Amino acid sequence: MKVNIGQGTGLQVFQGNTTRRAARLLPGQRFDTYYRVLPNTKAIVVRLFGVTPGAVQNEFFVTTFCCRAQRQDHAIGEGDYPVFAFSTGGTWAIENPEEGLMRVTMSGDWTNASAIGASVNIYAIADPVSQLTADQKIADGETLVYRVAVQQGRSS
């Protein structure tokens, strides 16, 4: 999946502790970060900070960012994580995320009167012991395959 989305598109896929800055986003303009969720991830933490509104402000609405996290291998409307916020900063924890790619999108609120900037920090909290188990019947001649991640340097 990481190869497919990055191949030929010029998109970079991040993992680990990642901080990115979006400067001067116009109302409705978006800034995407594709983040790799590894096996045994207990939570992904998304923090929006350093919001810098433009010189011109909307008289009726607070200048904000929209921050959203979404799975990248589901159809539209499916796989959204519970982060969809209009905010001037905040921290959200996405517990027990599925392995694969997550897209974190920051965009200038459509009600903003000028460009806006902000930073996003994304990091994973790993569970050192896998919580995955398998309990299934197998028929004669059938093959079932399970992936098991073994930490580097482990002998058993």
Order of alpha helices (4+ residues) and beta strands (2+ residues): alpha-beta-beta-beta-beta-beta-beta-beta-beta-beta
